């Protein structure tokens, strides 16, 4: 893990540095905001910023947002000044650490940033087969394509491959291709020179250079525009990139892992994805089965999440009841591991007895788990389909499309990626539609914050 400490509290921050390094963190120092931004632009990167509370955290976070640098900020200061802590958190800091630091507190913060949701937990033989293949090819330099439904654990698998590779001590850099606007993704991947475009106030190293020597994960690569795919193909083949506005190519040494929840062979046939890029990335395919097809993993993951969220919330971990386990195993989990994680987190908070019973396991709308599977699905579907088809009469296609998109988004609790997958459209098409509806005055569900 890469830690960037910003500030000059003599002695106190050096103690924090020593503790962090003992926990395996690679620590860099910056005296002020400008130095911190220079370090982040240079490609040295950070997984966490620990910032002295006297520094203008509002300004720091505004700078990070302006340059699209996504990194959590933790404030720290001498003593337990409640006012300073509140001010820092209101400014956007995720946490406040009093100095001198406590070793256990430093360890807890580093573990939280390292994110234990990256731990690969499995028991099912079907997942075991995929893992054996991953182990077999991890030490190679081959590009890997990881496919599977949204929430099935593609990034977790990518991180596992990196940890087992010869590049394990080098950076693992992840880029969510679906989350970056189309006009910015080239700069995000390849970097830019100062003045290359409006807002390029300084040279910025892109993700390819930041991952040099390590692994670059291109998450949801099917969302990259076909015109940029040619430049991506050249970067992978030639092992060199061109910064936006740059005059000289830059050599990079990285291993590429890509993920997609779409069938890229279908995307190639439809002309939305380059065939040569597909074959370059798909040297080895790791196809993750959905959670419903690996039932033994459901209870293994449930136990893992019980312990995780009991610890996060300062609670005693309670066992899942036999009845709860039975219904968890029966549920279809359309949102896969991500949905299970959120469900277990709620259950940990709602459980009142000595164990986590079925009454504590509820879906996002409050429905109890056993009630979700009770009705006759076929009967309800037939009745609903008839009612819906009748409601279309007398309405325009645009009106029906709007209702379908908004309804699907509500069903997905605002999650744009899930909704786009259900609707069979790209995330960018969905975003354009939602912007249009918002401009027309239609209420659009806010994005959901997925936990996995």
C-alpha positions in Angstrom: 0.0 0.0 0.0 1.2 3.5 -0.9 0.9 6.2 1.8 1.5 9.9 1.2 2.0 11.9 4.4 1.4 15.6 3.9 2.7 18.0 6.6 5.6 18.8 8.8 4.7 17.9 12.4 8.2 17.0 13.5 8.5 13.7 15.3 4.8 13.0 15.4 4.4 12.2 11.7 7.7 10.4 11.6 6.3 8.0 14.3 3.2 7.5 12.0 5.6 6.8 9.1 7.5 4.2 11.1 4.3 2.5 12.1 2.9 2.5 8.6 6.2 1.1 7.2 6.1 -1.7 9.8 2.7 -2.6 8.4 4.2 -2.9 4.9 3.2 0.5 3.6 5.4 2.4 1.2 5.6 6.0 2.5 6.2 9.3 0.7 6.3 12.7 2.3 5.2 16.1 1.1 5.5 19.4 3.0 2.5 21.0 1.5 -0.4 20.7 -0.9 1.6 21.7 -4.0 4.3 19.1 -3.3 1.6 16.5 -2.7 -0.1 17.3 -6.1 3.3 17.2 -7.8 3.9 13.7 -6.4 0.4 12.5 -7.5 0.8 13.9 -11.0 4.2 12.3 -11.4 2.8 8.8 -11.3 4.2 7.8 -7.9 0.6 7.7 -6.7 -0.9 6.9 -3.3 -3.6 4.7 -1.9 -4.1 7.0 1.1 -3.2 10.6 2.0 -2.5 11.3 5.7 -2.8 15.1 6.0 -1.8 17.4 8.9 -5.0 19.0 10.1 -3.6 22.6 9.9 -3.3 22.2 6.1 -6.2 23.5 4.1 -8.0 20.2 3.5 -10.8 21.9 1.6 -8.3 23.2 -0.9 -6.5 19.9 -1.2 -9.7 18.0 -1.9 -10.8 20.6 -4.4 -7.4 20.2 -6.2 -7.8 16.4 -6.2 -11.3 16.6 -7.6 -10.3 19.2 -10.3 -7.5 16.8 -11.5 -9.7 13.7 -11.1 -7.3 12.1 -8.6 -9.3 9.6 -6.5 -7.6 8.9 -3.2 -9.0 8.9 0.3 -7.8 11.5 2.8 -7.3 11.0 6.5 -6.6 14.0 8.7 -4.3 13.9 11.7 -3.4 16.4 14.4 -1.8 16.7 17.9 -4.3 15.8 20.6 -8.0 15.1 20.3 -9.2 18.5 19.2 -12.9 17.7 18.5 -13.4 21.0 16.5 -10.5 20.3 14.3 -11.6 16.8 13.7 -15.2 17.9 12.7 -13.8 20.6 10.4 -11.5 18.1 8.6 -14.3 15.6 8.1 -16.7 18.2 6.9 -14.0 19.2 4.4 -14.0 15.7 3.0 -11.6 13.7 5.1 -12.6 10.1 5.7 -11.2 9.9 9.3 -9.3 11.9 11.9 -6.3 10.4 13.7 -5.0 12.0 16.9 -1.3 12.3 17.3 0.9 10.8 18.7 -0.6 7.9 16.8 -1.8 4.7 18.3 -0.2 1.6 16.6 -3.6 -0.3 16.5 -5.4 2.7 15.0 -2.7 3.2 12.3 -3.0 -0.6 11.5 -6.9 -0.3 11.4 -6.8 2.6 9.0 -4.3 0.9 6.7 -6.3 -2.3 6.7 -9.5 -0.3 5.8 -7.7 1.4 2.9 -6.2 -1.9 1.7 -9.9 -3.1 1.7 -10.4 -6.6 2.9 -13.2 -6.9 0.3 -10.3 -7.8 -2.0 -9.8 -11.0 0.0 -10.7 -14.0 -2.2 -13.1 -16.2 -0.2 -14.4 -19.5 -1.8 -15.4 -23.1 -1.1 -17.3 -24.1 -4.2 -15.5 -26.5 -6.6 -16.7 -24.4 -9.6 -14.9 -21.4 -8.3 -12.0 -23.6 -7.3 -11.5 -24.6 -10.9 -11.3 -21.0 -12.0 -8.8 -20.3 -9.2 -6.6 -23.2 -10.2 -6.4 -21.7 -13.8 -5.6 -18.3 -12.3 -2.7 -19.7 -10.2 -1.4 -21.6 -13.3 -1.1 -18.4 -15.5 -0.4 -15.8 -12.8 3.4 -16.0 -13.1 3.3 -15.5 -16.9 3.2 -12.2 -18.7 0.1 -13.1 -20.7 -2.8 -10.6 -20.8 -5.9 -11.9 -19.1 -9.6 -11.3 -19.7 -11.8 -11.8 -16.7 -15.5 -12.1 -17.5 -18.6 -12.4 -15.4 -21.7 -10.7 -14.2 -21.6 -7.4 -12.4 -20.7 -8.0 -8.8 -19.3 -11.5 -9.3 -15.8 -10.5 -8.1 -13.8 -9.7 -11.2 -11.6 -7.1 -9.6 -11.0 -9.4 -6.6 -9.8 -12.0 -9.0 -7.5 -9.5 -10.9 -5.9 -8.5 -7.6 -5.4 -12.2 -6.7 -3.6 -12.7 -10.1 -1.4 -9.7 -9.4 -0.5 -11.0 -5.9 0.6 -14.3 -7.3 2.5 -12.8 -10.2 6.2 -11.8 -10.5 5.0 -8.2 -10.3 3.5 -8.5 -6.9 5.8 -6.0 -5.3 5.0 -3.4 -8.0 1.9 -1.2 -8.4 -1.6 -2.6 -9.1 -3.5 0.2 -10.8 -7.2 -0.1 -11.5 -9.1 2.0 -14.1 -12.9 1.9 -14.2 -13.4 2.6 -17.9 -17.2 2.9 -17.5 -16.9 5.7 -14.9 -14.6 8.1 -16.8 -16.3 10.5 -19.3 -15.4 9.8 -22.9 -13.6 13.1 -23.4 -11.3 12.4 -20.5 -10.4 8.8 -20.7 -7.5 9.2 -23.1 -5.8 11.6 -20.7 -6.6 9.4 -17.7 -5.0 6.4 -19.4 -2.0 8.0 -21.2 -1.5 11.3 -19.3 -1.1 14.8 -20.7 1.4 17.6 -21.0 0.8 21.0 -19.5 -1.5 23.1 -21.8 -2.6 20.1 -23.8 -6.2 21.1 -23.3 -8.3 23.5 -21.2 -7.7 22.6 -17.6 -4.4 20.8 -18.1 -2.5 23.1 -15.6 0.5 20.8 -15.3 1.9 17.6 -16.7 -0.1 14.5 -15.5 1.2 11.0 -15.7 -1.5 8.6 -16.8 -2.4 5.1 -15.5 -0.2 3.3 -17.9 2.9 5.1 -16.6 1.7 4.9 -13.0 1.4 1.1 -13.3 5.0 0.8 -14.9 6.6 -2.4 -13.7 3.3 -3.7 -12.3 -0.3 -4.5 -13.4 -2.9 -2.3 -15.0 -6.5 -3.4 -14.6 -8.8 -2.1 -17.3 -12.2 -2.6 -15.6 -15.3 -2.8 -17.9 -13.1 -2.3 -21.0 -16.1 -2.8 -23.3 -17.1 0.8 -22.5 -14.0 2.3 -24.2 -14.9 4.1 -27.4 -13.9 2.2 -30.6 -11.8 5.2 -31.8 -9.6 5.0 -28.6 -9.3 1.3 -28.9 -6.7 1.7 -31.7 -4.4 3.8 -29.5 -4.9 1.3 -26.6 -4.0 -1.6 -29.0 -0.8 0.2 -30.0 0.2 0.9 -26.4 -0.2 -2.8 -25.5 1.6 -4.1 -28.6 4.5 -1.6 -28.6 4.7 -1.1 -24.8 4.8 2.6 -25.3 2.3 5.4 -25.0 1.9 9.0 -26.2 0.8 11.5 -23.6 -1.9 13.9 -24.8 0.0 16.9 -26.2 3.3 15.0 -25.9 6.0 14.9 -28.6 7.9 11.8 -27.6 6.6 8.3 -26.9 7.1 6.9 -23.4 8.1 3.3 -22.8 6.1 1.3 -20.3 6.4 -2.2 -18.8 3.1 -3.4 -17.6 0.9 -6.5 -17.6 -2.7 -5.9 -18.7 -5.8 -7.5 -17.1 -9.2 -6.5 -18.5 -12.7 -7.2 -17.3 -16.1 -7.1 -18.9 -19.6 -8.1 -18.0 -20.5 -8.1 -21.6 -19.8 -10.8 -24.2 -17.0 -9.2 -26.1 -17.3 -11.6 -29.0 -20.8 -10.2 -29.5 -19.4 -6.7 -29.2 -16.8 -7.5 -31.9 -19.5 -8.9 -34.2 -21.6 -5.7 -33.6 -18.6 -3.5 -34.6 -18.4 -1.9 -31.1 -15.1 -3.6 -30.2 -12.0 -4.2 -32.3 -11.3 -7.8 -33.1 -7.5 -7.4 -32.9 -7.7 -5.8 -29.5 -10.0 -8.5 -28.3 -7.5 -11.2 -29.2 -4.6 -9.3 -27.8 -6.4 -9.0 -24.4 -8.0 -12.4 -24.4 -4.9 -14.6 -24.3 -6.4 -16.3 -21.2 -10.0 -16.0 -20.2 -11.1 -16.4 -16.5 -14.9 -16.8 -16.6 -16.3 -16.2 -13.1 -19.5 -18.1 -12.5 -22.4 -16.0 -10.9 -22.9 -16.6 -7.2 -26.1 -18.6 -7.8 -24.0 -21.2 -9.6 -21.6 -21.7 -6.7 -23.8 -22.3 -3.7 -21.0 -23.4 -1.3 -19.5 -19.9 -1.7 -22.7 -18.2 -0.5 -22.3 -19.4 3.1 -18.5 -19.0 3.1 -18.8 -15.4 1.9 -21.7 -14.7 4.4 -19.5 -15.9 7.3 -16.6 -13.7 6.0 -18.9 -10.6 5.7 -20.4 -11.2 9.2 -16.9 -11.1 10.8 -15.9 -8.1 8.6 -18.9 -5.9 9.4 -19.1 -6.9 13.1 -15.5 -5.7 13.3 -16.1 -2.5 11.3 -19.1 -1.6 13.5 -17.5 -2.6 16.8 -19.9 -5.5 17.4 -19.4 -9.0 18.5 -19.7 -11.4 15.5 -22.8 -13.6 15.8 -23.2 -16.8 14.0 -25.8 -17.2 11.2 -28.7 -19.4 12.2 -29.4 -22.7 10.4 -32.6 -21.2 8.9 -30.8 -18.1 7.7 -28.1 -20.2 6.0 -30.7 -22.3 4.3 -32.5 -19.3 2.8 -29.3 -17.5 1.9 -28.3 -20.6 -0.1 -31.7 -20.7 -1.9 -31.7 -17.0 -2.9 -30.7 -16.3 -6.6 -28.5 -13.2 -5.8 -28.9 -11.3 -9.0 -26.4 -8.7 -7.7 -23.9 -11.5 -6.9 -21.3 -11.0 -4.2 -21.9 -7.3 -4.0 -25.6 -7.9 -3.2 -24.7 -10.6 -0.6 -22.2 -8.3 1.1 -24.7 -5.5 1.5 -27.4 -7.9 2.7 -25.1 -9.3 5.4 -23.9 -5.9 6.5 -27.6 -5.0 7.1 -28.1 -8.3 8.9 -25.2 -7.6 11.3 -26.7 -4.3 12.2 -30.3 -5.6 12.6 -29.7 -8.8 14.5 -30.9 -8.6 18.1 -30.5 -12.2 19.5 -27.5 -14.4 20.1 -27.3 -15.3 16.4 -28.3 -13.7 13.1 -31.7 -15.1 12.4 -33.8 -14.9 9.2 -35.7 -11.9 10.5 -32.5 -9.8 10.3 -31.8 -10.7 6.7 -33.7 -8.2 4.5 -33.4 -7.0 0.9 -32.8 -3.2 0.2 -36.6 -2.4 0.2 -37.0 -4.1 3.6 -38.5 -7.3 2.2 -37.5 -10.4 4.3 -35.4 -12.8 2.3 -37.9 -15.7 2.6 -40.7 -13.5 1.3 -38.8 -12.6 -1.8 -38.9 -16.2 -3.1 -42.4 -17.1 -1.8 -44.8 -16.0 -4.7 -45.3 -18.0 -7.9 -42.9 -16.2 -10.2 -44.5 -17.5 -13.4 -48.0 -16.5 -12.4 -47.0 -13.0 -11.3 -44.9 -12.5 -14.4 -47.9 -13.3 -16.7 -50.2 -11.0 -14.8 -47.7 -8.2 -14.8 -46.8 -8.6 -18.5 -50.5 -8.3 -19.5 -51.0 -5.2 -17.4 -47.8 -3.6 -18.7 -48.6 -4.3 -22.4 -52.1 -2.7 -22.0 -50.5 0.4 -20.5 -48.4 1.0 -23.6 -51.5 1.9 -25.8 -51.7 5.6 -26.7 -48.2 6.5 -25.6 -45.1 7.5 -27.6 -42.0 5.3 -27.8 -40.0 8.0 -26.1 -42.4 8.1 -23.2 -42.3 4.3 -22.8 -38.5 4.3 -23.0 -38.2 7.0 -20.3 -40.4 5.0 -17.9 -38.5 1.8 -18.7 -35.1 3.5 -18.0 -36.2 5.3 -14.8 -38.0 2.2 -13.5 -35.0 0.0 -14.1 -32.7 2.5 -12.4 -35.0 2.6 -9.4 -35.0 -1.2 -9.3 -31.2 -1.1 -9.3 -31.2 1.4 -6.4 -29.6 4.0 -8.7 -26.7 1.8 -9.8 -25.9 2.9 -13.4 -23.9 -0.1 -14.4 -26.5 -2.7 -13.3 -29.3 -0.7 -15.0 -27.3 -0.5 -18.3 -26.7 -4.2 -18.2 -30.4 -5.0 -17.7 -31.4 -2.6 -20.4 -28.8 -3.9 -22.8 -27.3 -0.4 -23.5 -23.9 1.1 -22.8 -23.3 3.1 -19.7 -22.6 6.2 -21.8 -26.0 5.8 -23.6 -27.6 5.5 -20.2 -25.8 8.6 -18.9 -26.9 10.7 -22.0 -30.5 9.6 -21.5 -30.5 10.5 -17.8 -28.9 13.9 -18.6 -31.7 14.5 -21.1 -34.4 13.5 -18.6 -32.8 15.6 -15.9 -32.7 18.7 -18.2 -36.4 18.1 -19.0 -37.2 18.2 -15.2 -37.7 14.5 -14.6 -36.4 13.2 -11.2 -33.5 10.8 -11.8 -32.5 8.4 -9.0 -29.2 9.2 -7.4 -26.2 6.8 -8.1 -25.8 4.0 -5.6 -22.6 3.5 -3.7 -21.7 -0.2 -4.3 -19.8 -1.9 -1.4 -18.2 -4.5 -3.5 
